[in-house]
């Protein structure tokens, strides 16, 4: 009888525990109260009519706008001539248009958005780094991809979601752009390619090796009519016998499944190996972004003596 009572008590406790766990699982999860990136895309000229209207000397687009309601969003789009709500516009089904139209009155009860448009015509490709809010100022921090990412002029678009409580404290939005740096003795160039069907990593110690790589593995496998590819190839053609007297090259060619840019987080040389870590911003699970192949070409200029014994190159990609 005693054992039976113990069993009944234990069974009752377990039942209560299971019920509590079930109720906890059913409770809606609260969203992170901090501002978070929920959309990003990069547009080059002629990709999107209402964004590329700003590709001129007088009205280059550099905006950071806090929007607290559907009414403010519509007014902003009208003022900037962004055809987000125009069903007859050719860009009505564009990704940013669809994203903005999903933000209804119910969403704006608890949240606001920060819209950031950044025009770029220089070779620096900036990636989102962090956000902080202090004394009424929201600082949105971007950092370069530790080198030059030469590409066409473009406008980068970011949408940040922020809870209403924090949004009410913001009086000023400040965009900070800083240069990333890993190793002052190693110069890094990063190119965005439009298409290439060969990937890998290479150590190049002389002009003969470079020319052989271009002839046999790179040039036959890229689409030459695109300016992005030509810029990268022309860079490789700048290296000559004089350069290779004291320096060598490490080349990485990689394809990605989405539009996130991978910066160089670390470049470690040990014994006969190089370990390279490429890093990108980790996005929330519900982030909306454009998923299509991206191709990147990393060129490392490095002193010849530092890598003359290297026989192995390891590349790791991380999100953080």
C-alpha positions, 0 to 999 in steps of 0.5 A: 500500500505504501508503495502504491501511495508513493507511486500515485504521488510521483505520478501526480507530480509528473502530470503537473510538470507535464501540464506546466511544460505544455502551457509554457510551450503554448505561451507565445514567445516574446520578440527580442526587444532590441532592434534587429535587421530584418531585410537587406538588399543591394541594387545596382543601377537599372535593377530597380527604377524607384531606387536607381532614380537617385543615381545622379550627382544631385540626389544621391540617396543616403537616408535613415528614417524612423517610421512609426505607422502605416500612414508615415510609411505611405507618406515617406514613400510618396515623398521619395517617389518610391512606388511601393503601393502602386499596383501599376508600377513595374516594381510592385512585386519587388522584394522591398516593396512586398516587405514594406506592404506587409507592415500593417496597422497591427504590426505598428502597434508594438513595433516601428521600423528604421529604413536605411538607404545608402548610396555607394559609388566607391569600392568599399563594401560595408556590412552591418555590424551592430546597433546601440541606442544611447541618449536619444541617438541610435547608432547603426554601425557598418564596417568594410569587408576588410579590404576593397570590394570593387563593384558598380555604384549601388544603393544598399537597403536595410530595414530594422525592426525595433520595439515601440518603447525604444523607438520613442526614445530615438531623436537622431539616427547616426550611420557610422562606417569604419574600416575593418582591418586584420593584418597591416602587412597583408592587403586584401581585395574582395570582388563581387563576381556576377558569375563563375563556375570554378571555386577554390583556393590558390597560392601564387608565387610567380607570374608563370603560376598566375598566368597558368591559373588565368588560362586554365582555371579562371578565364575559361570559367567566367562570363566575360561580358560583365563589368564585375568580372572584368574588374577582378580579372584586370586586377590580376593582370596588374601583377608582374615579375617585379611584384613577385620578386618580394610578394606572393598571392593567396586567391580564394574564389567562393560561391554563396547562396545568399546576398550576405557579404563575408568579411575576412575575420582572421588570417592565421599562418602556422607551420605549413598551413594557412587558416582563413576564417570568413565571417558574416552577420547572423540573421534572425530566423524570420529575416527576409532577404534575397536568396540567389547565388553570389560569387566572391573573389578574395585576393591577399597580397602577402610577403613571399617569405611568410608563405613560401613553405605553405602547402595547405589552405583551410577556409572556414565560414562562420556567422556571428 
